Amino acid sequence: MIATAKTDIKRMRFSVEDYHKMFESGVITEQDRVELIHGEIVRMSPIGSKHGGYVNALTNLITRILGNKITISVQNPVRLSRFSEPEPDIAILKNRDDFYTESHPTPEDVFFLVEVADTSIGYDFDVKLPLYAAAGIQEVWILDVNAQQITQHTLPDGNAYLNTDTFSKSSLLKCTILDFELDLKTVFRM
């Protein structure tokens, strides 16, 4: 019989600053498709054509509705905390003169976020959604490509949202934070 000793495995958490230094030094590159979640570098799923198509469709529709009242950031970082900098599929941001070239947006800059989920549905609901709530993001939509529905989350409280509504492809979704409606038939016509 082989005796085994209990070993505590200690993980090293990376700060956003550490993470950026890894990019600057070439340890991580843009092709690596990663994001920083709770101090851990997490590999993101590849973007399939359905996923990309829905990101494009929503970006186009929201731009047509809101025009230059907002800045839309597609698959770019949002700094939520010292240890988390996810890359939501779509971030609807407050306008800034520098278009966020001086620093990534923070929760105070965000009107609402959209995650498009094809293969990442569990990760988006179980990991990213609580992260967004804890950061105080006021509204998050998760578009489920396979079910052809959008789940809208509002009223963050701790690491959860107090209000969750699911809209089918024949529904009108009302954005609470910017007061507009989106006919989901225009999103799910593909």
C-alpha positions, 0 to 999 in steps of 0.5 A, spaced: 500 500 500 502 506 498 501 512 503 499 519 500 499 525 504 494 530 503 497 536 500 494 543 499 494 546 492 495 553 492 493 557 486 496 564 484 491 569 483 493 574 477 491 581 478 488 585 472 495 589 472 499 582 472 494 580 466 496 586 462 503 585 463 503 578 460 500 581 454 505 586 454 511 581 454 508 576 449 506 571 454 499 571 452 497 574 445 490 576 442 490 569 439 489 566 445 482 568 447 482 568 454 479 573 460 481 574 467 475 571 472 477 571 479 484 572 478 484 566 474 486 566 466 480 562 463 480 560 456 474 562 452 470 558 447 471 559 440 466 563 436 462 559 431 458 562 426 451 562 429 454 566 435 458 571 431 451 572 427 447 573 433 452 578 436 452 582 429 445 582 429 444 585 436 449 590 435 446 592 429 439 593 432 441 596 438 446 601 434 439 603 430 435 604 436 440 608 440 445 611 435 450 615 438 447 616 445 451 610 447 458 606 445 457 599 443 463 595 445 464 588 442 468 582 445 472 587 449 474 587 456 470 590 462 474 591 468 470 589 474 475 589 479 482 588 481 482 580 479 476 580 474 476 583 467 471 579 462 470 580 455 462 580 454 460 579 447 456 586 447 457 592 452 453 598 451 457 603 455 456 611 456 459 615 451 466 617 453 471 622 449 476 618 448 472 612 446 475 608 452 482 608 449 485 611 456 482 605 460 477 599 459 470 601 462 468 599 469 461 598 472 460 605 472 461 606 465 456 600 463 449 601 461 448 593 460 451 587 458 449 582 453 452 575 453 451 570 447 451 563 449 451 557 444 456 552 447 457 557 453 450 557 456 452 554 463 459 558 464 455 564 462 449 563 467 454 560 473 460 564 472 459 570 469 452 572 471 454 572 478 460 576 477 456 581 473 451 582 479 457 582 484 460 588 480 453 592 480 452 591 473 444 593 472 442 589 467 445 583 463 442 579 457 443 572 456 441 570 449 441 562 448 442 561 441 439 554 441 433 555 445 432 562 441 430 566 447 433 572 451 434 572 459 434 579 462 437 580 469 436 586 473 436 589 480 443 586 482 443 584 489 450 581 492 452 576 486 445 575 484 439 578 480 433 579 483 429 580 477 429 575 471 425 574 465 425 570 459 423 572 452 421 568 446 423 569 439 416 572 438 416 577 444 418 584 445 424 585 450 424 592 454 430 594 456 429 597 463 436 601 464 435 605 457 428 605 456 427 602 449 424 595 446 427 590 442 422 586 437 425 579 438 423 577 431 428 581 428 433 578 432 431 570 431 429 571 424 436 567 422 
